[in-house]
């Protein structure tokens, strides 16, 4: 199935409109959906026209086939007159205790490099000790009010922006990531608002959607995020982890981002900045 179109319209409220919306977002015809989901095209047509309401299992099959995010599957169920199936409890609710404990272990084990747990809109929920200590090497993190958003921290001229190397490349890649890594490949209203806020900062390239880096072979298989410290560029790259087989809305929307040094020089300098002895004395 295709990824979401850029800037999809706000979600409609009626069941037929919602199903048609998700078909449109995924670029799937009624016939394609029918063949893939095992539901007759006639029934899909009747649902979208408002002539019939599907059974709960049929509706969930259609949602699964269209890769509808869990939050929006609840909206489909409500529109059909069914109770929501997926819990929308907050990330620190009791039912998330096991997941939160696992995330705490992972971020702790990633010391002395930054590890950050964020929600679907890049708001920071949890970090290890290394993350604020690292950013404190550049700015006074205590002076920034909460809640903290990782992208605002990077784009804000009063934040990390003055220390970001290769700004044009990095800012474009981060904006593209917001689109590419949105939950269910769907850019919701909150994501669009975040993009608007980031684009309002000075010196943000507005050709980020269409710009492509030169075709010359890259030095690295990833785009590093570089920070300038005392004239030296420290280069990192990120590995992003999501919760496997999520059964709650918040579990699907959590992302764990771990920063790794991109080269030996950066690792040595990073350990020096944080006052950490090298593991290779």
GIPEVEN-V101954 format. One record per pair of residues at least 12 apart in sequence whose ideal C-beta (glycine too) atoms are under 6 Angstrom apart, sorted by the first residue. I is the first residue (numbers start at 1). J is the second residue. Records with the same first field share a line. If there is no record, write none. Layout:
I: J, J
This chain:
1: 26, 28
2: 26, 27
3: 185
4: 25, 185, 186
8: 25
15: 79, 80
16: 47, 48, 50
18: 76, 79
19: 47, 48
20: 48
22: 66, 68
26: 66
30: 44
36: 65
37: 61, 62, 65
39: 58
53: 80
56: 82
59: 80
63: 76
67: 184
69: 183, 184
70: 86, 249, 252
71: 249
74: 86
86: 248, 249
87: 248
88: 249
91: 125, 250
99: 251
103: 117
107: 128
108: 128
110: 128, 258
111: 128, 130
112: 130, 274, 276
113: 130, 259
114: 130, 131, 134, 259
115: 128, 258
116: 131, 257
117: 256
118: 150, 255
119: 253
120: 183, 253
121: 190, 194
122: 149, 150, 151
123: 147, 149
124: 148, 150
133: 274
137: 273
138: 163
151: 198
155: 198, 201
163: 227, 228
165: 226, 228, 233
166: 226
168: 205
170: 225
171: 204
172: 205, 208, 211
173: 223
175: 208
183: 253
222: 237
224: 237, 262
234: 266, 269
235: 262, 266
236: 259, 261, 262
237: 260, 262
238: 257, 259
239: 258
240: 255, 257
241: 256
242: 255
